Amino acid sequence: MKLESSVNNLPGVGPKVAEKLKRLGIETVRDLLFYYPRTWQDFSKPRKISSLRIGDEAIINAKIIQVKQARTRRRWMSIIEAELSDDSANIKAIWFNQPFLMNILKPGQEFLFAGKVNWDFKNKTKTISVTQLETEPAIFSVYSETEGLTSKYLRKLLRPIRTQNDTSKVSVGEYLPESIIKRNNLISLADAIKKIHFPKDSKDIELAKRRLSFDELFLVSLRLQSIRKELSHHKAPALKC
């Protein structure tokens, strides 16, 4: 696959998905690779349930003890409740209007749960309103999204084509001279793109941001030099006094 290849060639991308990607300015593989995250969610260091405080935005690694779909007086609202446990304590997790999760969440399963910690006044206990769940401890990239196109789906598209030292992956050419890369302690462009989308730790993010920020300033500088050179070839018009 080449950088100029259309995203339509990616597995699972049909006309409807391609149209949604176009709304984000993504039409080619190059566009996708250079569509950088706006932030990251760190699921690599979950907290213990016992350490949670009301109002915290937290991530926990817990096992499902039981799960049920709760009844509500409002017909348009569905609530799923699950009792979660780790080796420190238990907590009730809540999802609103996501009935499909009853087919996913099963007792005995272990997930990483992200959400806001609240207080259940009726039962006098802490709860967590879950906004995201993952199966592995990792740092996940979060992108600017559009309707029907989530960060999770963008990561799914990127995963098979992320740049690596592998002929089966997309090749991103290096345009900076080796001397500049070494003098400024930079990583390669291909490595920066891989780390910005799939960082292993916070150091990866900093290394990637440093290289990509350098590129941005470098290209601006080149453009300014090009403009100056072009202007130097034109004589200023004579002024009539």
C-alpha positions in Angstrom: 0.0 0.0 0.0 1.2 3.5 -0.8 0.7 6.8 0.9 -1.3 8.0 -2.1 -3.6 5.0 -1.9 -7.3 5.9 -1.3 -8.7 5.0 2.1 -11.4 3.1 0.1 -8.7 0.4 -0.3 -8.5 -0.2 3.5 -10.4 -3.2 4.9 -13.8 -2.4 6.1 -14.0 1.1 4.5 -17.0 1.4 2.2 -18.6 4.4 0.5 -20.4 5.5 3.7 -17.3 5.3 5.9 -15.2 7.0 3.2 -17.6 9.9 3.2 -17.3 10.3 7.0 -13.5 10.1 6.8 -13.6 12.8 4.1 -15.4 15.1 6.6 -12.3 14.9 8.7 -10.1 15.7 5.7 -9.0 12.0 5.3 -9.1 10.7 1.7 -5.7 8.9 1.4 -3.5 6.7 3.5 -1.2 9.7 3.9 -4.1 11.8 5.3 -4.9 9.1 7.8 -1.3 8.7 9.0 -0.8 12.4 9.4 -4.2 12.8 11.2 -2.7 13.2 14.7 -4.4 12.6 18.0 -5.7 15.6 19.9 -4.9 13.9 23.3 -4.3 10.4 24.8 -6.0 8.3 27.5 -3.7 6.4 29.7 -5.1 3.0 30.6 -1.7 1.6 31.5 -1.9 2.6 35.2 -5.3 1.8 36.6 -6.3 2.9 40.1 -7.5 0.7 42.9 -11.3 0.9 43.6 -10.6 1.7 47.3 -8.7 4.9 46.3 -11.5 6.4 44.3 -13.1 9.7 45.5 -16.4 11.3 44.5 -16.0 13.4 41.4 -12.8 11.6 40.2 -12.4 10.8 36.5 -10.7 7.4 36.9 -9.7 4.2 35.3 -9.9 0.9 37.1 -9.0 -2.7 36.3 -11.8 -4.9 37.7 -13.7 -8.1 37.3 -17.4 -8.3 36.7 -19.2 -10.1 39.6 -22.8 -9.7 38.2 -24.5 -7.6 35.6 -28.2 -6.7 35.1 -30.4 -4.4 33.1 -32.3 -2.1 35.5 -35.9 -1.0 35.0 -36.7 2.7 34.7 -40.0 4.6 34.7 -38.8 6.5 31.6 -39.4 4.3 28.6 -36.7 6.0 26.6 -34.0 5.3 29.1 -32.3 2.0 29.8 -29.7 1.4 32.5 -27.2 -1.4 32.8 -25.7 -2.0 36.3 -22.7 -4.2 37.0 -20.9 -5.0 40.3 -17.2 -4.7 39.8 -14.4 -5.9 42.0 -10.6 -5.8 42.4 -8.4 -6.9 45.3 -9.2 -3.7 47.2 -13.0 -3.2 47.1 -16.2 -3.4 45.0 -18.1 -0.7 43.1 -21.2 -0.5 41.0 -20.7 0.5 37.4 -23.5 2.2 35.4 -24.2 2.6 31.7 -27.0 4.6 30.2 -28.9 3.7 27.0 -26.4 1.0 25.9 -28.5 -2.2 26.0 -26.2 -3.9 23.5 -23.7 -4.2 26.3 -25.7 -7.0 27.9 -24.3 -9.2 25.1 -20.7 -8.1 25.9 -20.5 -7.9 29.7 -20.4 -11.3 31.4 -19.7 -12.3 35.0 -16.0 -13.4 35.4 -14.7 -11.1 32.6 -12.1 -8.5 33.4 -11.9 -5.1 31.8 -10.4 -1.7 32.2 -13.2 0.8 33.0 -13.0 4.5 32.6 -15.6 6.9 34.0 -16.7 9.4 36.6 -17.1 8.4 40.2 -20.5 9.5 41.7 -22.4 9.0 44.9 -25.6 6.9 45.0 -27.7 8.6 47.7 -30.3 5.9 47.7 -27.9 3.0 48.4 -25.3 5.2 50.1 -22.4 3.9 48.0 -20.0 5.0 45.3 -20.7 4.3 41.6 -18.8 4.8 38.4 -20.6 6.0 35.3 -18.5 4.2 32.6 -17.7 6.1 29.4 -15.2 3.6 28.0 -13.9 0.1 28.5 -10.8 -1.6 27.1 -9.3 -5.1 27.3 -5.6 -4.2 27.6 -3.6 -1.7 29.7 -2.3 0.7 27.1 -2.2 4.4 26.1 -5.0 5.1 23.6 -5.0 8.0 21.1 -8.1 10.2 21.1 -8.9 12.0 17.8 -11.2 14.8 16.7 -14.2 12.8 15.7 -17.3 13.1 13.5 -20.7 11.6 13.8 -20.5 7.8 13.4 -16.7 7.7 13.4 -15.0 7.2 16.8 -11.4 7.3 17.9 -11.6 3.5 18.5 -12.5 3.0 14.8 -9.7 5.3 13.6 -7.2 3.3 15.7 -8.6 0.2 14.1 -7.9 1.6 10.6 -4.4 2.8 11.6 -3.3 -0.4 13.3 -2.6 -2.6 10.2 -0.9 0.3 8.3 1.2 1.9 11.0 4.8 2.4 9.8 7.3 -0.1 10.8 10.6 -1.5 9.5 8.6 -4.0 7.6 8.0 -4.2 3.8 4.3 -5.1 4.4 3.7 -1.7 6.1 3.4 1.7 4.5 6.8 3.4 3.9 7.1 7.0 5.0 10.1 8.6 3.4 12.6 10.6 5.5 13.3 14.1 4.1 15.5 15.5 6.8 19.3 15.0 6.4 20.8 12.6 8.9 23.1 15.4 10.2 20.1 17.5 11.2 18.3 14.5 12.9 21.4 13.7 14.9 22.3 17.3 15.8 18.8 17.9 17.2 18.4 14.5 18.8 15.3 13.6 16.8 13.7 10.3 16.0 12.9 9.4 12.4 9.6 10.6 10.8 8.3 7.0 10.5 9.1 6.3 14.1 7.4 9.6 15.2 4.2 8.7 13.3 4.1 5.2 14.9 4.7 6.6 18.4 2.2 9.5 18.1 -0.6 7.0 17.2 0.4 4.0 19.3 2.7 5.2 22.2 3.9 2.7 24.7 4.5 5.3 27.3 4.6 9.1 27.9 8.2 9.2 26.6 7.0 8.0 23.2 4.5 10.8 23.0 7.1 13.5 23.9 9.6 12.1 21.4 7.0 12.0 18.6 5.7 15.5 19.5 9.2 16.9 19.5 10.0 15.5 16.0 6.7 16.6 14.5 6.9 20.1 16.0 10.4 20.4 14.6 9.1 19.4 11.2 6.4 22.1 11.3 8.9 24.8 12.2 11.4 23.5 9.7 8.9 23.6 6.8 7.7 27.1 7.8 11.4 28.2 7.8 12.0 26.7 4.4 8.9 28.3 3.0 10.0 31.7 4.3 13.5 31.3 2.7 11.8 30.3 -0.6 9.7 33.4 -0.5 12.7 35.6 0.3 14.7 34.0 -2.6 11.8 34.6 -5.0 11.4 38.2 -4.0 15.2 38.8 -4.4 14.8 38.1 -8.1 12.3 40.9 -8.6 13.4 44.5 -8.8 11.4 47.0 -6.8 9.4 49.4 -8.9 10.8 52.9 -9.3 9.0 55.5 -7.3 8.0 58.7 -9.1 8.5 61.8 -7.0 
